[in-house]
Amino acid sequence: MRNWSKVKVFFLLILAIGTLLHLLVNLLYFYLFQAHGIENYSSVLFLISLLFIIFSTFAFSRKILSPFKRAFGAVVILLLQFFLFILTFAPFVILDGMSEFLTPTFVQGDQKFGQTVEARFSDKYGIELGNAKVISHSSYWSIGEEFGYDLIISIKGDVSNSYAPEGSKFNLLQKNTDNTPFRFSNLQFICKNTMGSDLKISNDKITDLLCAEKEFPEDTLIAEKQVREDWTVSSVFFPSQGILWITETEW
C-alpha cells in the first residue's frame, strides 16, 4: 500500500511538473515567434516537452512492478502528458490566430498595384477608366474581415458614366440625399495615421482636396453602389481639379 501511495504521488508530481514545463515552453515559443519573429529555431523548444514526456513515461513505468500494470501505466501517463501539452498549447494558438486576424494590414500601392485595383473595380463593379488617365494613388487596408480599396486618378476631360459603378449615375454630392454608411471612412486611413496607417497620398494637391478639414467643392459629383448595408463603392469626381477618387469600403 505504501509503495502504491508513492506511485500516486510520483504520478501527480509528473503531471504538475509537466503542466508547468509545457506552459513555459509554449510561453517562450510564442514570445520568440511573436515578439522577435524567430521562426526557424523556436520550434526546437518543443523538444524539451517531448523529452520530458518520454523521460517521465519511462521513469513512472519503472515504479510499477507488475508488467501489465507497468504497460497500462505507461500508456496512461503518456496520453495524459500529450493531453496536457495540447491543453497548454491550444490557448496560445487561439490567441495568436486572433492577434493575426485583428492586426491591421496596410498596402501602399505602386503603379502595378494600382492597375490591380483598377482591374478589381472593372471586374466587380463595371467601372471602366479607359487609357486617358494617370494613377496618382492606390491603397488597401484590412482589419479582420473589414477592408477598403482606394484608387485616385487624374483625368483629362469631362466625367463619363463609365467611371460610375454599374447601375449608378453621377449627381451632385450636395444634392445627394442617400444616407450611405461609411461612405468616406477610408479617409481616416489615407489622410491620418489611424491604427498606424501609413497610406500617404504623395500629391499635395490631392491631399489638400481630400484631407483638408473643409467640405468638398460645390461641383463635386458622386456615383455609388451599395453592395451590402455595410459595403459601398463610390466614385467621386472633382471636375475643377480633374480628379476621380474611387473608394470601396466593407465595414
SVG drawing of the C-alpha trace seen along z (x, -y; Angstrom):
<svg xmlns="http://www.w3.org/2000/svg" viewBox="-32 -75 49 83">
<polyline fill="none" stroke="black" stroke-width="0.4" points="0.0,0.0 2.9,-2.3 4.6,-1.7 1.3,-2.3 0.9,-5.7 4.4,-6.7 3.5,-5.8 0.4,-8.0 2.4,-10.9 5.0,-10.4 2.2,-10.3 0.7,-13.6 4.2,-15.1 4.9,-14.3 1.6,-15.8 2.2,-19.0 5.8,-19.4 4.8,-18.5 2.0,-21.1 4.3,-23.8 7.0,-22.8 4.7,-22.7 3.2,-26.1 6.7,-27.6 7.8,-26.1 4.7,-27.5 5.2,-30.9 8.8,-31.0 8.0,-29.8 5.2,-32.3 7.3,-35.1 10.2,-34.4 7.9,-33.9 5.7,-36.9 8.0,-39.5 11.2,-38.7 10.0,-36.9 12.3,-33.9 10.7,-31.2 13.5,-28.8 14.7,-27.6 12.0,-28.4 10.2,-25.1 13.2,-23.3 11.8,-24.3 9.1,-21.7 11.8,-19.0 12.0,-19.9 8.4,-18.9 8.9,-15.8 12.0,-14.7 10.2,-15.2 7.2,-13.2 9.5,-10.3 11.6,-10.5 8.6,-10.8 6.8,-7.9 9.9,-5.7 10.5,-6.8 6.9,-6.3 6.6,-2.8 9.7,-1.7 7.9,-2.4 5.3,0.3 6.3,3.9 3.6,5.8 4.3,6.0 0.7,5.5 0.2,2.5 3.5,1.1 2.4,1.1 -1.0,-0.3 0.5,-3.0 3.0,-4.0 0.1,-4.4 -1.9,-6.4 0.9,-8.8 1.9,-9.1 -1.6,-10.0 -2.1,-12.4 1.1,-14.2 0.2,-14.7 -3.2,-15.9 -1.7,-18.4 0.6,-19.6 -2.3,-20.2 -4.3,-21.8 -1.5,-24.4 -0.7,-24.8 -4.3,-25.5 -4.9,-28.8 -1.7,-30.3 -2.8,-29.1 -6.2,-30.7 -4.7,-34.0 -2.1,-34.0 -4.8,-33.5 -7.0,-36.3 -4.0,-38.6 -3.1,-38.0 -6.8,-38.3 -7.2,-41.6 -3.8,-43.1 -4.3,-45.9 -2.8,-45.4 -1.9,-48.4 -0.7,-48.3 0.6,-51.4 0.3,-50.7 2.6,-51.4 1.6,-51.6 1.3,-47.8 -0.9,-47.6 -2.9,-50.5 -3.6,-48.5 -4.7,-45.5 -7.2,-47.7 -8.4,-49.2 -9.0,-45.7 -10.9,-44.8 -13.2,-47.8 -13.7,-46.9 -14.5,-43.2 -16.7,-43.6 -18.4,-46.9 -18.2,-47.6 -16.1,-50.8 -14.2,-51.4 -11.5,-54.1 -10.0,-53.9 -6.5,-54.9 -6.6,-58.7 -5.6,-58.7 -2.7,-58.9 -2.9,-56.8 -1.9,-59.1 -2.7,-56.9 -3.7,-53.3 -4.0,-51.6 -5.6,-48.8 -6.3,-48.2 -7.9,-45.4 -8.7,-44.7 -10.2,-41.3 -12.9,-40.9 -13.2,-44.6 -11.3,-46.1 -11.1,-49.1 -9.6,-49.9 -8.8,-53.4 -7.8,-54.5 -7.2,-58.1 -6.5,-59.1 -6.1,-62.3 -8.4,-62.6 -8.5,-65.0 -11.9,-65.9 -15.5,-65.6 -16.8,-62.9 -18.2,-59.7 -20.8,-57.4 -18.4,-54.6 -16.5,-55.8 -19.5,-55.0 -20.3,-51.7 -22.6,-49.7 -26.3,-50.7 -25.5,-54.1 -25.1,-57.6 -23.2,-60.7 -25.1,-63.5 -24.1,-66.5 -22.8,-65.4 -24.5,-68.4 -27.9,-67.3 -27.3,-63.6 -29.6,-62.6 -28.6,-58.9 -27.6,-58.1 -24.8,-55.8 -22.9,-54.5 -19.2,-54.7 -19.2,-56.5 -15.8,-58.3 -14.5,-56.3 -11.3,-55.3 -10.1,-58.9 -9.2,-58.0 -6.5,-55.7 -5.3,-57.7 -5.3,-61.1 -4.5,-60.2 -2.4,-57.7 -5.4,-55.8 -4.3,-52.4 -0.7,-53.1 -1.8,-53.6 1.0,-54.8 -1.2,-55.1 0.0,-58.5 -1.1,-60.5 2.0,-61.8 0.3,-64.5 -0.1,-67.7 -2.9,-69.0 -5.0,-65.8 -4.1,-65.7 -5.5,-69.2 -8.6,-68.3 -9.5,-65.2 -7.9,-65.6 -8.4,-69.3 -10.9,-69.9 -13.4,-71.5 -16.3,-70.5 -15.7,-69.2 -16.1,-71.7 -19.7,-72.6 -19.3,-70.9 -18.3,-67.6 -20.1,-64.6 -20.7,-61.2 -22.0,-57.9 -22.2,-55.0 -23.3,-51.4 -24.3,-49.8 -23.2,-46.2 -24.5,-45.5 -25.6,-47.6 -22.0,-47.8 -20.3,-47.7 -20.2,-50.6 -18.4,-51.5 -18.3,-55.2 -16.8,-57.2 -16.2,-60.8 -15.3,-63.2 -13.9,-66.7 -14.4,-68.4 -12.4,-71.6 -9.4,-69.6 -9.8,-66.7 -9.5,-64.2 -11.5,-60.9 -11.5,-59.1 -12.9,-55.6 -13.3,-54.2 -14.6,-50.9 -15.3,-50.1 -16.6,-47.0 -17.1,-47.8"/>
</svg>
